[in-house]
Amino acid sequence: MRTLLKWALVALGATALARWWRERRASRVAQGEPPAPASADPKEELRRTLAASRSLDASTSQAMEETPLDERRAEVHAEAMAAIDEMRSTDGAR
């Protein structure tokens, strides 16, 4: 009997959620809002995004090439050691 009651409550909740969702979408359409913002041309949007990411990659790689490998390794090692020390200090405070 309890299982039947649980299933009935779940079905009632799902129905209420579906009704609320439909009313929300209908009110947006009635207000004149577009359902989802659509770009004029998805291909152009993708091309712009790719161009922006490539320019960021190029600037990052230039910065990496300017510093010698040994210096970069030392910087990364120092950052890692600082992070480890910080974690150890916060673990000890508990």
PADOVO-326037 format. One record per atom (N, C-alpha, C): residue number from 0; residue in three letters; atom name; x, y, z. Coordinates in Angstrom, 1 decimal, padded with zeros to 4 digits. Example, Ala and Ser with C-alpha at 12.3 -4.5 7.8 and 13.67 -1.06 7.14 Angstrom:
residues 2
<num = 0&residuo = ALA&atomo = N&px = 013.2&py = -005.7&pz = 007.8>
<num = 0&residuo = ALA&atomo = CA&px = 012.3&py = -004.5&pz = 007.8>
<num = 0&residuo = ALA&atomo = C&px = 013.2&py = -003.3&pz = 007.8>
<num = 1&residuo = SER&atomo = N&px = 012.8&py = -002.2&pz = 007.1>
<num = 1&residuo = SER&atomo = CA&px = 013.7&py = -001.1&pz = 007.1>
<num = 1&residuo = SER&atomo = C&px = 012.9&py = 000.0&pz = 007.9>
***
This chain:
residues 94
<num = 0&residuo = MET&atomo = N&px = 000.8&py = -001.2&pz = 000.0>
<num = 0&residuo = MET&atomo = CA&px = 000.0&py = 000.0&pz = 000.0>
<num = 0&residuo = MET&atomo = C&px = 000.9&py = 001.3&pz = 000.0>
<num = 1&residuo = ARG&atomo = N&px = 001.9&py = 001.2&pz = 000.8>
<num = 1&residuo = ARG&atomo = CA&px = 002.8&py = 002.4&pz = 000.8>
<num = 1&residuo = ARG&atomo = C&px = 003.5&py = 002.6&pz = -000.5>
<num = 2&residuo = THR&atomo = N&px = 003.9&py = 001.6&pz = -001.2>
<num = 2&residuo = THR&atomo = CA&px = 004.5&py = 001.7&pz = -002.5>
<num = 2&residuo = THR&atomo = C&px = 003.6&py = 002.4&pz = -003.5>
<num = 3&residuo = LEU&atomo = N&px = 002.3&py = 002.0&pz = -003.5>
<num = 3&residuo = LEU&atomo = CA&px = 001.3&py = 002.5&pz = -004.4>
<num = 3&residuo = LEU&atomo = C&px = 001.1&py = 004.0&pz = -004.1>
<num = 4&residuo = LEU&atomo = N&px = 001.1&py = 004.4&pz = -002.8>
<num = 4&residuo = LEU&atomo = CA&px = 001.0&py = 005.8&pz = -002.4>
<num = 4&residuo = LEU&atomo = C&px = 002.2&py = 006.6&pz = -002.9>
<num = 5&residuo = LYS&atomo = N&px = 003.4&py = 006.0&pz = -002.7>
<num = 5&residuo = LYS&atomo = CA&px = 004.6&py = 006.7&pz = -003.2>
<num = 5&residuo = LYS&atomo = C&px = 004.6&py = 006.9&pz = -004.7>
<num = 6&residuo = TRP&atomo = N&px = 004.2&py = 005.9&pz = -005.5>
<num = 6&residuo = TRP&atomo = CA&px = 004.1&py = 006.1&pz = -006.9>
<num = 6&residuo = TRP&atomo = C&px = 003.0&py = 007.1&pz = -007.3>
<num = 7&residuo = ALA&atomo = N&px = 001.9&py = 007.2&pz = -006.6>
<num = 7&residuo = ALA&atomo = CA&px = 000.9&py = 008.2&pz = -006.9>
<num = 7&residuo = ALA&atomo = C&px = 001.4&py = 009.6&pz = -006.6>
<num = 8&residuo = LEU&atomo = N&px = 002.2&py = 009.8&pz = -005.5>
<num = 8&residuo = LEU&atomo = CA&px = 002.7&py = 011.1&pz = -005.2>
<num = 8&residuo = LEU&atomo = C&px = 003.8&py = 011.5&pz = -006.2>
<num = 9&residuo = VAL&atomo = N&px = 004.6&py = 010.6&pz = -006.6>
<num = 9&residuo = VAL&atomo = CA&px = 005.6&py = 010.9&pz = -007.7>
<num = 9&residuo = VAL&atomo = C&px = 004.9&py = 011.3&pz = -009.0>
<num = 10&residuo = ALA&atomo = N&px = 003.9&py = 010.6&pz = -009.4>
<num = 10&residuo = ALA&atomo = CA&px = 003.2&py = 010.9&pz = -010.6>
<num = 10&residuo = ALA&atomo = C&px = 002.5&py = 012.3&pz = -010.5>
<num = 11&residuo = LEU&atomo = N&px = 001.9&py = 012.6&pz = -009.3>
<num = 11&residuo = LEU&atomo = CA&px = 001.3&py = 013.9&pz = -009.1>
<num = 11&residuo = LEU&atomo = C&px = 002.3&py = 015.0&pz = -009.2>
<num = 12&residuo = GLY&atomo = N&px = 003.5&py = 014.8&pz = -008.6>
<num = 12&residuo = GLY&atomo = CA&px = 004.6&py = 015.8&pz = -008.6>
<num = 12&residuo = GLY&atomo = C&px = 005.1&py = 016.0&pz = -010.0>
<num = 13&residuo = ALA&atomo = N&px = 005.3&py = 014.9&pz = -010.8>
<num = 13&residuo = ALA&atomo = CA&px = 005.7&py = 015.0&pz = -012.2>
<num = 13&residuo = ALA&atomo = C&px = 004.7&py = 015.8&pz = -013.0>
<num = 14&residuo = THR&atomo = N&px = 003.4&py = 015.5&pz = -012.8>
<num = 14&residuo = THR&atomo = CA&px = 002.4&py = 016.2&pz = -013.5>
<num = 14&residuo = THR&atomo = C&px = 002.4&py = 017.7&pz = -013.2>
<num = 15&residuo = ALA&atomo = N&px = 002.6&py = 018.0&pz = -011.9>
<num = 15&residuo = ALA&atomo = CA&px = 002.6&py = 019.4&pz = -011.5>
<num = 15&residuo = ALA&atomo = C&px = 003.8&py = 020.1&pz = -012.1>
<num = 16&residuo = LEU&atomo = N&px = 005.0&py = 019.5&pz = -012.1>
<num = 16&residuo = LEU&atomo = CA&px = 006.2&py = 020.0&pz = -012.7>
<num = 16&residuo = LEU&atomo = C&px = 006.0&py = 020.3&pz = -014.2>
<num = 17&residuo = ALA&atomo = N&px = 005.4&py = 019.3&pz = -014.9>
<num = 17&residuo = ALA&atomo = CA&px = 005.2&py = 019.5&pz = -016.3>
<num = 17&residuo = ALA&atomo = C&px = 004.2&py = 020.6&pz = -016.6>
<num = 18&residuo = ARG&atomo = N&px = 003.2&py = 020.7&pz = -015.8>
<num = 18&residuo = ARG&atomo = CA&px = 002.2&py = 021.8&pz = -016.0>
<num = 18&residuo = ARG&atomo = C&px = 002.9&py = 023.2&pz = -015.8>
<num = 19&residuo = TRP&atomo = N&px = 003.7&py = 023.3&pz = -014.7>
<num = 19&residuo = TRP&atomo = CA&px = 004.4&py = 024.5&pz = -014.4>
<num = 19&residuo = TRP&atomo = C&px = 005.3&py = 024.9&pz = -015.5>
<num = 20&residuo = TRP&atomo = N&px = 006.0&py = 023.9&pz = -016.0>
<num = 20&residuo = TRP&atomo = CA&px = 007.0&py = 024.2&pz = -017.1>
<num = 20&residuo = TRP&atomo = C&px = 006.3&py = 024.7&pz = -018.4>
<num = 21&residuo = ARG&atomo = N&px = 005.2&py = 024.0&pz = -018.7>
<num = 21&residuo = ARG&atomo = CA&px = 004.4&py = 024.5&pz = -019.9>
<num = 21&residuo = ARG&atomo = C&px = 003.9&py = 025.9&pz = -019.8>
<num = 22&residuo = GLU&atomo = N&px = 003.4&py = 026.2&pz = -018.6>
<num = 22&residuo = GLU&atomo = CA&px = 002.9&py = 027.6&pz = -018.3>
<num = 22&residuo = GLU&atomo = C&px = 004.0&py = 028.6&pz = -018.4>
<num = 23&residuo = ARG&atomo = N&px = 005.1&py = 028.3&pz = -017.9>
<num = 23&residuo = ARG&atomo = CA&px = 006.3&py = 029.2&pz = -017.9>
<num = 23&residuo = ARG&atomo = C&px = 006.7&py = 029.5&pz = -019.3>
<num = 24&residuo = ARG&atomo = N&px = 006.8&py = 028.4&pz = -020.2>
<num = 24&residuo = ARG&atomo = CA&px = 007.1&py = 028.6&pz = -021.6>
<num = 24&residuo = ARG&atomo = C&px = 006.0&py = 029.4&pz = -022.3>
<num = 25&residuo = ALA&atomo = N&px = 004.8&py = 029.2&pz = -022.0>
<num = 25&residuo = ALA&atomo = CA&px = 003.7&py = 029.9&pz = -022.7>
<num = 25&residuo = ALA&atomo = C&px = 003.7&py = 031.3&pz = -022.3>
<num = 26&residuo = SER&atomo = N&px = 004.0&py = 031.7&pz = -021.0>
<num = 26&residuo = SER&atomo = CA&px = 004.1&py = 033.1&pz = -020.6>
<num = 26&residuo = SER&atomo = C&px = 005.2&py = 033.8&pz = -021.3>
<num = 27&residuo = ARG&atomo = N&px = 006.3&py = 033.1&pz = -021.5>
<num = 27&residuo = ARG&atomo = CA&px = 007.4&py = 033.8&pz = -022.2>
<num = 27&residuo = ARG&atomo = C&px = 007.1&py = 034.1&pz = -023.6>
<num = 28&residuo = VAL&atomo = N&px = 006.4&py = 033.2&pz = -024.3>
<num = 28&residuo = VAL&atomo = CA&px = 006.0&py = 033.4&pz = -025.7>
<num = 28&residuo = VAL&atomo = C&px = 005.0&py = 034.5&pz = -025.8>
<num = 29&residuo = ALA&atomo = N&px = 004.0&py = 034.5&pz = -024.8>
<num = 29&residuo = ALA&atomo = CA&px = 003.0&py = 035.5&pz = -024.8>
<num = 29&residuo = ALA&atomo = C&px = 003.6&py = 036.9&pz = -024.5>
<num = 30&residuo = GLN&atomo = N&px = 004.7&py = 037.0&pz = -023.8>
<num = 30&residuo = GLN&atomo = CA&px = 005.3&py = 038.3&pz = -023.5>
<num = 30&residuo = GLN&atomo = C&px = 006.2&py = 038.7&pz = -024.7>
<num = 31&residuo = GLY&atomo = N&px = 006.4&py = 037.9&pz = -025.7>
<num = 31&residuo = GLY&atomo = CA&px = 007.1&py = 038.3&pz = -026.8>
<num = 31&residuo = GLY&atomo = C&px = 008.6&py = 038.0&pz = -026.8>
<num = 32&residuo = GLU&atomo = N&px = 009.0&py = 037.3&pz = -025.7>
<num = 32&residuo = GLU&atomo = CA&px = 010.4&py = 036.9&pz = -025.6>
<num = 32&residuo = GLU&atomo = C&px = 010.7&py = 035.7&pz = -026.5>
<num = 33&residuo = PRO&atomo = N&px = 011.8&py = 035.7&pz = -027.2>
<num = 33&residuo = PRO&atomo = CA&px = 012.1&py = 034.5&pz = -028.0>
<num = 33&residuo = PRO&atomo = C&px = 012.5&py = 033.4&pz = -027.1>
<num = 34&residuo = PRO&atomo = N&px = 012.1&py = 032.2&pz = -027.5>
<num = 34&residuo = PRO&atomo = CA&px = 012.4&py = 031.0&pz = -026.6>
<num = 34&residuo = PRO&atomo = C&px = 013.9&py = 030.8&pz = -026.4>
<num = 35&residuo = ALA&atomo = N&px = 014.7&py = 031.0&pz = -027.4>
<num = 35&residuo = ALA&atomo = CA&px = 016.2&py = 030.9&pz = -027.2>
<num = 35&residuo = ALA&atomo = C&px = 016.9&py = 031.8&pz = -028.1>
<num = 36&residuo = PRO&atomo = N&px = 017.9&py = 032.5&pz = -027.6>
<num = 36&residuo = PRO&atomo = CA&px = 018.6&py = 033.4&pz = -028.5>
<num = 36&residuo = PRO&atomo = C&px = 019.4&py = 032.6&pz = -029.6>
<num = 37&residuo = ALA&atomo = N&px = 019.1&py = 032.9&pz = -030.9>
<num = 37&residuo = ALA&atomo = CA&px = 019.7&py = 032.2&pz = -032.0>
<num = 37&residuo = ALA&atomo = C&px = 020.6&py = 033.2&pz = -032.7>
<num = 38&residuo = SER&atomo = N&px = 021.8&py = 032.7&pz = -033.0>
<num = 38&residuo = SER&atomo = CA&px = 022.7&py = 033.6&pz = -033.7>
<num = 38&residuo = SER&atomo = C&px = 022.4&py = 033.5&pz = -035.2>
<num = 39&residuo = ALA&atomo = N&px = 022.8&py = 034.5&pz = -035.9>
<num = 39&residuo = ALA&atomo = CA&px = 022.5&py = 034.6&pz = -037.4>
<num = 39&residuo = ALA&atomo = C&px = 023.1&py = 033.4&pz = -038.1>
<num = 40&residuo = ASP&atomo = N&px = 024.4&py = 033.2&pz = -037.8>
<num = 40&residuo = ASP&atomo = CA&px = 025.0&py = 032.1&pz = -038.5>
<num = 40&residuo = ASP&atomo = C&px = 025.9&py = 031.4&pz = -037.6>
<num = 41&residuo = PRO&atomo = N&px = 025.6&py = 030.2&pz = -037.2>
<num = 41&residuo = PRO&atomo = CA&px = 026.4&py = 029.4&pz = -036.2>
<num = 41&residuo = PRO&atomo = C&px = 027.8&py = 029.2&pz = -036.7>
<num = 42&residuo = LYS&atomo = N&px = 028.0&py = 029.1&pz = -038.0>
<num = 42&residuo = LYS&atomo = CA&px = 029.4&py = 028.8&pz = -038.5>
<num = 42&residuo = LYS&atomo = C&px = 030.3&py = 030.0&pz = -038.3>
<num = 43&residuo = GLU&atomo = N&px = 029.7&py = 031.2&pz = -038.5>
<num = 43&residuo = GLU&atomo = CA&px = 030.5&py = 032.4&pz = -038.2>
<num = 43&residuo = GLU&atomo = C&px = 030.8&py = 032.6&pz = -036.7>
<num = 44&residuo = GLU&atomo = N&px = 029.9&py = 032.3&pz = -035.9>
<num = 44&residuo = GLU&atomo = CA&px = 030.1&py = 032.4&pz = -034.5>
<num = 44&residuo = GLU&atomo = C&px = 031.2&py = 031.4&pz = -034.0>
<num = 45&residuo = LEU&atomo = N&px = 031.2&py = 030.2&pz = -034.6>
<num = 45&residuo = LEU&atomo = CA&px = 032.3&py = 029.2&pz = -034.3>
<num = 45&residuo = LEU&atomo = C&px = 033.6&py = 029.7&pz = -034.8>
<num = 46&residuo = ARG&atomo = N&px = 033.6&py = 030.3&pz = -036.0>
<num = 46&residuo = ARG&atomo = CA&px = 034.9&py = 030.8&pz = -036.5>
<num = 46&residuo = ARG&atomo = C&px = 035.5&py = 031.9&pz = -035.7>
<num = 47&residuo = ARG&atomo = N&px = 034.6&py = 032.8&pz = -035.2>
<num = 47&residuo = ARG&atomo = CA&px = 035.1&py = 033.9&pz = -034.3>
<num = 47&residuo = ARG&atomo = C&px = 035.6&py = 033.3&pz = -033.0>
<num = 48&residuo = THR&atomo = N&px = 035.0&py = 032.3&pz = -032.4>
<num = 48&residuo = THR&atomo = CA&px = 035.4&py = 031.7&pz = -031.2>
<num = 48&residuo = THR&atomo = C&px = 036.8&py = 031.0&pz = -031.4>
<num = 49&residuo = LEU&atomo = N&px = 036.9&py = 030.3&pz = -032.5>
<num = 49&residuo = LEU&atomo = CA&px = 038.2&py = 029.6&pz = -032.8>
<num = 49&residuo = LEU&atomo = C&px = 039.3&py = 030.6&pz = -033.0>
<num = 50&residuo = ALA&atomo = N&px = 039.0&py = 031.7&pz = -033.7>
<num = 50&residuo = ALA&atomo = CA&px = 040.0&py = 032.7&pz = -033.9>
<num = 50&residuo = ALA&atomo = C&px = 040.5&py = 033.3&pz = -032.6>
<num = 51&residuo = ALA&atomo = N&px = 039.6&py = 033.6&pz = -031.7>
<num = 51&residuo = ALA&atomo = CA&px = 039.9&py = 034.2&pz = -030.5>
<num = 51&residuo = ALA&atomo = C&px = 040.8&py = 033.2&pz = -029.6>
<num = 52&residuo = SER&atomo = N&px = 040.4&py = 031.9&pz = -029.6>
<num = 52&residuo = SER&atomo = CA&px = 041.2&py = 031.0&pz = -028.8>
<num = 52&residuo = SER&atomo = C&px = 042.6&py = 030.8&pz = -029.4>
<num = 53&residuo = ARG&atomo = N&px = 042.7&py = 030.8&pz = -030.8>
<num = 53&residuo = ARG&atomo = CA&px = 044.0&py = 030.6&pz = -031.4>
<num = 53&residuo = ARG&atomo = C&px = 044.9&py = 031.8&pz = -031.1>
<num = 54&residuo = SER&atomo = N&px = 044.3&py = 033.0&pz = -031.0>
<num = 54&residuo = SER&atomo = CA&px = 045.1&py = 034.2&pz = -030.7>
<num = 54&residuo = SER&atomo = C&px = 045.6&py = 034.1&pz = -029.3>
<num = 55&residuo = LEU&atomo = N&px = 044.8&py = 033.6&pz = -028.4>
<num = 55&residuo = LEU&atomo = CA&px = 045.2&py = 033.4&pz = -027.0>
<num = 55&residuo = LEU&atomo = C&px = 046.3&py = 032.4&pz = -026.9>
<num = 56&residuo = ASP&atomo = N&px = 046.2&py = 031.3&pz = -027.7>
<num = 56&residuo = ASP&atomo = CA&px = 047.2&py = 030.2&pz = -027.7>
<num = 56&residuo = ASP&atomo = C&px = 048.5&py = 030.8&pz = -028.2>
<num = 57&residuo = ALA&atomo = N&px = 048.5&py = 031.6&pz = -029.2>
<num = 57&residuo = ALA&atomo = CA&px = 049.7&py = 032.2&pz = -029.8>
<num = 57&residuo = ALA&atomo = C&px = 050.4&py = 033.1&pz = -028.8>
<num = 58&residuo = SER&atomo = N&px = 049.7&py = 033.9&pz = -028.1>
<num = 58&residuo = SER&atomo = CA&px = 050.3&py = 034.8&pz = -027.1>
<num = 58&residuo = SER&atomo = C&px = 050.9&py = 034.0&pz = -026.0>
<num = 59&residuo = THR&atomo = N&px = 050.2&py = 032.9&pz = -025.6>
<num = 59&residuo = THR&atomo = CA&px = 050.7&py = 032.1&pz = -024.5>
<num = 59&residuo = THR&atomo = C&px = 052.0&py = 031.4&pz = -024.9>
<num = 60&residuo = SER&atomo = N&px = 052.0&py = 030.9&pz = -026.1>
<num = 60&residuo = SER&atomo = CA&px = 053.2&py = 030.1&pz = -026.6>
<num = 60&residuo = SER&atomo = C&px = 054.3&py = 031.1&pz = -026.8>
<num = 61&residuo = GLN&atomo = N&px = 054.1&py = 032.3&pz = -027.2>
<num = 61&residuo = GLN&atomo = CA&px = 055.2&py = 033.3&pz = -027.3>
<num = 61&residuo = GLN&atomo = C&px = 055.8&py = 033.6&pz = -025.9>
<num = 62&residuo = ALA&atomo = N&px = 055.0&py = 033.7&pz = -024.9>
<num = 62&residuo = ALA&atomo = CA&px = 055.5&py = 034.0&pz = -023.6>
<num = 62&residuo = ALA&atomo = C&px = 056.2&py = 032.8&pz = -023.1>
<num = 63&residuo = MET&atomo = N&px = 055.8&py = 031.6&pz = -023.4>
<num = 63&residuo = MET&atomo = CA&px = 056.5&py = 030.4&pz = -023.0>
<num = 63&residuo = MET&atomo = C&px = 057.9&py = 030.3&pz = -023.7>
<num = 64&residuo = GLU&atomo = N&px = 057.9&py = 030.7&pz = -024.9>
<num = 64&residuo = GLU&atomo = CA&px = 059.2&py = 030.5&pz = -025.7>
<num = 64&residuo = GLU&atomo = C&px = 060.2&py = 031.6&pz = -025.2>
<num = 65&residuo = GLU&atomo = N&px = 059.8&py = 032.7&pz = -024.6>
<num = 65&residuo = GLU&atomo = CA&px = 060.7&py = 033.7&pz = -024.2>
<num = 65&residuo = GLU&atomo = C&px = 061.5&py = 033.3&pz = -022.9>
<num = 66&residuo = THR&atomo = N&px = 060.9&py = 032.5&pz = -022.1>
<num = 66&residuo = THR&atomo = CA&px = 061.6&py = 032.1&pz = -020.9>
<num = 66&residuo = THR&atomo = C&px = 062.2&py = 030.7&pz = -021.1>
<num = 67&residuo = PRO&atomo = N&px = 063.5&py = 030.6&pz = -020.7>
<num = 67&residuo = PRO&atomo = CA&px = 064.2&py = 029.3&pz = -020.9>
<num = 67&residuo = PRO&atomo = C&px = 063.5&py = 028.2&pz = -020.1>
<num = 68&residuo = LEU&atomo = N&px = 063.6&py = 027.0&pz = -020.5>
<num = 68&residuo = LEU&atomo = CA&px = 062.9&py = 025.8&pz = -019.9>
<num = 68&residuo = LEU&atomo = C&px = 063.3&py = 025.7&pz = -018.5>
<num = 69&residuo = ASP&atomo = N&px = 064.6&py = 025.8&pz = -018.1>
<num = 69&residuo = ASP&atomo = CA&px = 065.0&py = 025.6&pz = -016.7>
<num = 69&residuo = ASP&atomo = C&px = 064.3&py = 026.7&pz = -015.8>
<num = 70&residuo = GLU&atomo = N&px = 064.2&py = 027.9&pz = -016.3>
<num = 70&residuo = GLU&atomo = CA&px = 063.6&py = 028.9&pz = -015.4>
<num = 70&residuo = GLU&atomo = C&px = 062.1&py = 028.6&pz = -015.3>
<num = 71&residuo = ARG&atomo = N&px = 061.5&py = 028.2&pz = -016.3>
<num = 71&residuo = ARG&atomo = CA&px = 060.0&py = 027.8&pz = -016.2>
<num = 71&residuo = ARG&atomo = C&px = 059.8&py = 026.6&pz = -015.3>
<num = 72&residuo = ARG&atomo = N&px = 060.7&py = 025.7&pz = -015.3>
<num = 72&residuo = ARG&atomo = CA&px = 060.6&py = 024.5&pz = -014.4>
<num = 72&residuo = ARG&atomo = C&px = 060.8&py = 025.0&pz = -013.0>
<num = 73&residuo = ALA&atomo = N&px = 061.7&py = 025.9&pz = -012.8>
<num = 73&residuo = ALA&atomo = CA&px = 062.0&py = 026.3&pz = -011.4>
<num = 73&residuo = ALA&atomo = C&px = 060.7&py = 027.1&pz = -010.9>
<num = 74&residuo = GLU&atomo = N&px = 060.1&py = 027.9&pz = -011.8>
<num = 74&residuo = GLU&atomo = CA&px = 058.9&py = 028.7&pz = -011.4>
<num = 74&residuo = GLU&atomo = C&px = 057.8&py = 027.7&pz = -011.0>
<num = 75&residuo = VAL&atomo = N&px = 057.5&py = 026.7&pz = -011.8>
<num = 75&residuo = VAL&atomo = CA&px = 056.5&py = 025.8&pz = -011.6>
<num = 75&residuo = VAL&atomo = C&px = 056.7&py = 025.0&pz = -010.3>
<num = 76&residuo = HIS&atomo = N&px = 058.0&py = 024.6&pz = -010.1>
<num = 76&residuo = HIS&atomo = CA&px = 058.4&py = 023.9&pz = -008.9>
<num = 76&residuo = HIS&atomo = C&px = 058.1&py = 024.8&pz = -007.6>
<num = 77&residuo = ALA&atomo = N&px = 058.5&py = 026.0&pz = -007.7>
<num = 77&residuo = ALA&atomo = CA&px = 058.3&py = 026.9&pz = -006.6>
<num = 77&residuo = ALA&atomo = C&px = 056.8&py = 027.1&pz = -006.3>
<num = 78&residuo = GLU&atomo = N&px = 056.0&py = 027.2&pz = -007.3>
<num = 78&residuo = GLU&atomo = CA&px = 054.5&py = 027.4&pz = -007.1>
<num = 78&residuo = GLU&atomo = C&px = 054.0&py = 026.1&pz = -006.5>
<num = 79&residuo = ALA&atomo = N&px = 054.4&py = 025.0&pz = -006.9>
<num = 79&residuo = ALA&atomo = CA&px = 053.9&py = 023.7&pz = -006.4>
<num = 79&residuo = ALA&atomo = C&px = 054.3&py = 023.6&pz = -004.9>
<num = 80&residuo = MET&atomo = N&px = 055.6&py = 023.9&pz = -004.6>
<num = 80&residuo = MET&atomo = CA&px = 056.0&py = 023.8&pz = -003.2>
<num = 80&residuo = MET&atomo = C&px = 055.2&py = 024.8&pz = -002.3>
<num = 81&residuo = ALA&atomo = N&px = 054.9&py = 026.0&pz = -002.8>
<num = 81&residuo = ALA&atomo = CA&px = 054.1&py = 026.9&pz = -002.0>
<num = 81&residuo = ALA&atomo = C&px = 052.7&py = 026.4&pz = -001.8>
<num = 82&residuo = ALA&atomo = N&px = 052.1&py = 025.8&pz = -002.8>
<num = 82&residuo = ALA&atomo = CA&px = 050.8&py = 025.2&pz = -002.7>
<num = 82&residuo = ALA&atomo = C&px = 050.8&py = 024.1&pz = -001.7>
<num = 83&residuo = ILE&atomo = N&px = 051.8&py = 023.2&pz = -001.7>
<num = 83&residuo = ILE&atomo = CA&px = 051.9&py = 022.1&pz = -000.7>
<num = 83&residuo = ILE&atomo = C&px = 052.1&py = 022.7&pz = 000.7>
<num = 84&residuo = ASP&atomo = N&px = 052.9&py = 023.7&pz = 000.9>
<num = 84&residuo = ASP&atomo = CA&px = 053.1&py = 024.3&pz = 002.2>
<num = 84&residuo = ASP&atomo = C&px = 051.8&py = 024.9&pz = 002.7>
<num = 85&residuo = GLU&atomo = N&px = 051.1&py = 025.5&pz = 001.8>
<num = 85&residuo = GLU&atomo = CA&px = 049.8&py = 026.1&pz = 002.2>
<num = 85&residuo = GLU&atomo = C&px = 048.8&py = 025.0&pz = 002.6>
<num = 86&residuo = MET&atomo = N&px = 048.8&py = 023.9&pz = 001.9>
<num = 86&residuo = MET&atomo = CA&px = 047.9&py = 022.8&pz = 002.2>
<num = 86&residuo = MET&atomo = C&px = 048.2&py = 022.2&pz = 003.6>
<num = 87&residuo = ARG&atomo = N&px = 049.5&py = 022.1&pz = 003.8>
<num = 87&residuo = ARG&atomo = CA&px = 050.0&py = 021.5&pz = 005.1>
<num = 87&residuo = ARG&atomo = C&px = 049.6&py = 022.4&pz = 006.2>
<num = 88&residuo = SER&atomo = N&px = 049.8&py = 023.7&pz = 006.0>
<num = 88&residuo = SER&atomo = CA&px = 049.5&py = 024.6&pz = 007.1>
<num = 88&residuo = SER&atomo = C&px = 048.0&py = 024.6&pz = 007.4>
<num = 89&residuo = THR&atomo = N&px = 047.1&py = 024.5&pz = 006.4>
<num = 89&residuo = THR&atomo = CA&px = 045.7&py = 024.5&pz = 006.7>
<num = 89&residuo = THR&atomo = C&px = 045.2&py = 023.2&pz = 007.3>
<num = 90&residuo = ASP&atomo = N&px = 045.9&py = 022.0&pz = 007.0>
<num = 90&residuo = ASP&atomo = CA&px = 045.5&py = 020.7&pz = 007.5>
<num = 90&residuo = ASP&atomo = C&px = 045.9&py = 020.7&pz = 009.0>
<num = 91&residuo = GLY&atomo = N&px = 047.0&py = 021.3&pz = 009.4>
<num = 91&residuo = GLY&atomo = CA&px = 047.4&py = 021.3&pz = 010.8>
<num = 91&residuo = GLY&atomo = C&px = 046.5&py = 022.2&pz = 011.7>
<num = 92&residuo = ALA&atomo = N&px = 045.8&py = 023.2&pz = 011.1>
<num = 92&residuo = ALA&atomo = CA&px = 045.0&py = 024.1&pz = 011.8>
<num = 92&residuo = ALA&atomo = C&px = 043.7&py = 023.4&pz = 012.3>
<num = 93&residuo = ARG&atomo = N&px = 043.3&py = 022.3&pz = 011.7>
<num = 93&residuo = ARG&atomo = CA&px = 042.0&py = 021.6&pz = 012.0>
<num = 93&residuo = ARG&atomo = C&px = 042.1&py = 020.9&pz = 013.3>
***
